Amino acid sequence: MPNAANQLGVLADLRRAIAWDGVPSALRQLNAFSNHRFTGLFLFDGDLLKNIFIHDRQDAAANLFPVKPADYSYCLTVKTSGQPFHVVDALRDQRVAGHPSRHQVQSYYGVPLRDQQGDIFGTVCSFSLEPCEAGDQEVLLLDGFAQILLECERLGEIGWRAKEG
């Protein structure tokens, strides 16, 4: 189990990374604690899912994932359930038996990004193209990172807009 003081220190480092270098730098640092290849930030836009930032451990110059219908991603499960969602091996997990991306994205851990009204506008997640377990520290840090994003002053950088009215 991760050390609570260590977790708080890592979260403080992630907060500083966002303030100094922006979200991509923080995602790169967050990915270092992940068993997954990718760590990204995705926003919902109607029926679409847009990748705003991504870190690919195997290709630091990797570009963003293309815009896709939200139902092609496990992120939609996070949005509809309102809860974190974890898939270790999509080819063996009956919860995603009919999912259109299960052969490509075989492992996933994602948490919701909520606005001040509690509505989910995106996810922060880690995923891989092969089966992979999200470790305890990864789970705690992704959850904490989602909260940091809501508290930071650079939310405009991830495309967040305050609701009007």
Secondary structure, DSSP 8 states (H G I E B T S, - for coil): ---HHHHHHHHHHHHHHHHHH-HHHHHHHHHTT-SSSEEEEEEEETTEEEEEEEEETT-TT------EEGGGSTHHHHHHHSS-EEES-TTT-GGGTT-TTTTT--EEEEEEEE-TTS-EEEEEEEEESS-----HHHHHHHHHHHHHHHHSTTGGGGT------
